[in-house]
Amino acid sequence: MAKRDFYEILGVDRGADAESMKKAYRQMARKLHPDVNPGDPQAEARFKELSEAYQILSDPNKRAVYDRYGRDGLQGGGAGGGFGGFDDFGLGGFGDIFDMFFGGGARTRGGRTGPARGSDRRYDLEITFDEAAFGKEFDLEVPTLVDCDDCGGTGSASRSKRVTCRTCNGTGEFRQTRQTLFGTMINSQPCPACGATGKTVHDPCRVCGGIGKKRARKTVRVTVPAGVDTGQRLRLMGEGEEGRMGGPHGDLYVFITVREHEFFKRDGQDVFCEVPISMVQATLGDEIRIPTLYGFETLKIPPGTQPGAIFRLREKGFPHLRGRHKGDQHVMVKVQVPQKMDDKQRKSLEDFARLMGQDFKSPQIKFFDKMKNMFRQ
């Protein structure tokens, strides 16, 4: 079955800018996340497909390659891979070994006989609105590779040392030469006998198949700072895959998705909400209690407040990641108009209008008079 176009997955056109794609990813991530679709066996696959599409298109270099060559052009760049909420960034090291266990795409690289940096990993973390506002520590269960217990990490059933691969003579590459109309063509690909490591064993371990690694999970603690937003990522240095032959560990990237709140809306560091008040409160003024991220605050409604008026509560929004200040909370008042009135209530409102020097239809009459004058001109 053919794989879907990345732009189609995100729901954007090919000319979409970075901000449009980021917005589309946020909306789709909230809709497709497995936690939002419990019991749907396809939810995780759809979310991984969305994450892969955004990872490629949000990177200018990878996007340029994809636009020109499609998915085939990304085969050498490590766009595939992943297990659970995890993706392999394909930056070297044990990425290919990890793919063998976790179902990632094959990559063609040679020259792996020396130390190499471990692969970077990705973890998608969904947090609540309050957790984003105040920060929180999380213990993440992340997949990784560890030394095989049966062979002690040697890959050999007898735990003997690895020897130079006879197929590639230790280069890690398998080359095929053929003659064409255009001359001699040399095709280089990872050696299948040693997995491009340049070393092999004569008695492969039955548990790990001679790789020397096995699948496991480790607990990584991450501190999510106050003020994070959807689409931002945290880097945990050295928490990725182990390097090969003594090479450094890769990094772990934690991508944040913030759930929507039932009352508050967010725009940057500012918070927005709507609060209902009565006609009497709007006319005469009042003091009302307003919920904020930090508890309840008293808001003074001045007499004559109009529907849709917005009041600001300073420093009641999200904290800035790189500063001491907070955003503001903006409160819009919605004046509730009674839907049903008895005769006595109706008469009281009409009497009130007359006391104000106008009948209850005067605003509408003045509006239409103004419009007539405009058309006469």
Secondary structure, DSSP 8 states (H G I E B T S, - for coil): -----HHHHHT--TT--HHHHHHHHHHHHHHH-GGGSTT-TTHHHHHHHHHHHHHHHTSHHHHHHHHHHGGGGGTTTT----BTTEEE---STTHHHHHHHHT---------SS-B----EEEEEEE-HHHHHH-EEEEEEEEEEEE-TTTTTSSBTT----EE-TTTTTSSEEEEEEEETTEEEEEEEE-TTTTTSSEE-SSB-TTTTTSSEEEEEEEEEEEE-TT--TT-EEEETT-S---BTT-----EEEEEEE---SS-EEETTEEEEEEEEEHHHHHH-EEEEEEETTEEEEEEE-TT--TT-EEEETT-S-B-TTSS-B--EEEEEEEE--S---HHHHHHHHHHHHHTTS-TTHHHHHHHHHHHHHHH-
